[in-house]
């Protein structure tokens, strides 16, 4: 195995090709292991499809995989995403709900392709599906298609312009609210944590509402956080009795996120999350 520069041993926010990442779950875990990661949450958007493959690779390499998902939401609160840790991939009722979310993702992408075509961007749905390779569809696949055609100079430029929330080709999601996302994770035995709180609007107003329905953590340690914002998030965690979580948000595409293991996560985080899981399940 090729040894890359070593990162930190815990990464609780990573994405594979099963949603909008660039690597297969197997390759993702191998890269994480080469970076020195020993505990990894595979948190693909609205799916657990890659967990089995990731866990097999993790078992081979001595890396613990925590089955997880990142639930995107649509509401007045901006990009308020919820990470659900310790989710059971064999939970059929949960998979039915996640399938509904993915189907809405697909319809949304179809509408955005139609808008792009109306605006003169010759993007085809077939090519977007090829890029996704069966993963949960999303704007990253549209960004890749736009980049390939030369309509933007970089992957990130697409997100800043054409398919940005204020952009001409944007279509709103049909899906869960942040409160519904937290409740879904809790109902199915998982531990919910608020992802990248810097993208949330009126954060201080939203957190008590999420705590009331079972929020257990908040992603304090994140590559795009400044030291002052990290400190602010840690203060919110203390004030609301939340577990400070963190991760790279690695996708392997663009400038978004950081490399695997690039963000420090305190070693006690795993134990604290496990304690919240036991508490929610009524275990001693």
Secondary structure, 3 states (H helix, E strand, C coil): CCCCCCCCCEEEEECCCCCCCCCCHHHHHHHHHHCCCCEEEECCECCCCCHHHHHHHHHHHCCEEEEEEEECECCCCECCCEEEECCCCCCHHHHHHHHHHHHHHHHHHHHHHHHHHHCCCCCCHHHHHHHHCCCCCCHHHHHHHHHHCCCCCCHHHHHHCCCCCCCCCCCCCCCECHHHHHHHHHHCCCEEEECCHHHECCHHHHHHHHHHCCCCEEEEEECCCCHHHHHHHHHHHHHCCCEEEEECCECCCCCCCCCCCCCCCCCHHHHHHHHHHHHHCCCC
